[in-house]
Amino acid sequence: MAFVTGCTTRTVVSDPVRVVPPESLFPDCTTPEAVIETNEDLAESYEAMREALRRCREGMESIKGWGDQP
């Protein structure tokens, strides 16, 4: 019986490392509470909601940009 040996490569499988952005980049996406009794309350609530959404989107952009850093 002949044994034939040849060049082989050794495949090393390791567990993937998951890298996530730091907690400081995660936005605080909260919804402002509103008590709406008048049209003025409705308008103010609308503006507060838009501002909260804008801040949340800015925070998401910082997370997207985090992966592009060297």
C-alpha positions as CSV (number, residue, x, y, z in Angstrom):
1,M,0.0,0.0,0.0
2,A,1.5,3.3,-1.0
3,F,0.9,6.5,0.8
4,V,0.8,9.6,-1.3
5,T,1.4,12.9,0.4
6,G,1.0,16.2,-1.2
7,C,0.8,19.9,-0.5
8,T,-2.2,20.7,1.5
9,T,-3.4,24.0,3.0
10,R,-4.7,24.3,6.4
11,T,-7.9,26.2,6.7
12,V,-8.4,28.0,10.0
13,V,-11.9,29.0,10.8
14,S,-12.4,31.5,13.5
15,D,-15.4,33.1,15.1
16,P,-16.3,36.4,13.4
17,V,-15.6,39.5,15.5
18,R,-18.6,41.9,15.6
19,V,-17.6,45.5,15.9
20,V,-20.3,48.0,16.8
21,P,-20.3,51.7,17.1
22,P,-19.9,53.2,20.6
23,E,-23.0,53.9,22.6
24,S,-22.3,57.6,22.4
25,L,-23.2,57.6,18.7
26,F,-26.7,56.1,19.2
27,P,-29.3,58.8,19.1
28,D,-31.9,59.3,21.8
29,C,-35.0,58.9,19.6
30,T,-37.8,59.8,21.9
31,T,-41.2,61.0,21.0
32,P,-42.2,64.2,22.8
33,E,-45.4,63.9,24.9
34,A,-48.2,66.2,23.8
35,V,-51.4,67.4,25.4
36,I,-53.4,68.9,22.5
37,E,-56.3,71.1,23.5
38,T,-56.0,73.9,21.0
39,N,-54.8,74.5,17.5
40,E,-51.7,76.2,19.0
41,D,-51.0,73.1,21.0
42,L,-51.3,71.0,17.8
43,A,-48.9,73.3,15.9
44,E,-46.3,73.2,18.8
45,S,-46.6,69.5,19.1
46,Y,-46.0,69.1,15.3
47,E,-42.9,71.3,15.5
48,A,-41.6,69.4,18.5
49,M,-42.1,66.1,16.7
50,R,-40.3,67.4,13.6
51,E,-37.4,68.6,15.8
52,A,-37.2,65.2,17.5
53,L,-37.1,63.4,14.2
54,R,-34.4,65.8,12.9
55,R,-32.2,65.0,16.0
56,C,-32.8,61.3,15.5
57,R,-31.8,61.4,11.9
58,E,-28.6,63.3,12.7
59,G,-27.7,60.6,15.2
60,M,-28.3,57.9,12.5
61,E,-25.9,59.8,10.2
62,S,-23.2,59.7,12.8
63,I,-23.6,55.9,13.0
64,K,-23.4,55.6,9.2
65,G,-20.2,57.7,9.1
66,W,-18.6,55.6,11.9
67,G,-18.0,52.7,9.7
68,D,-16.1,54.9,7.2
69,Q,-13.4,55.8,9.7
70,P,-9.9,54.3,9.2
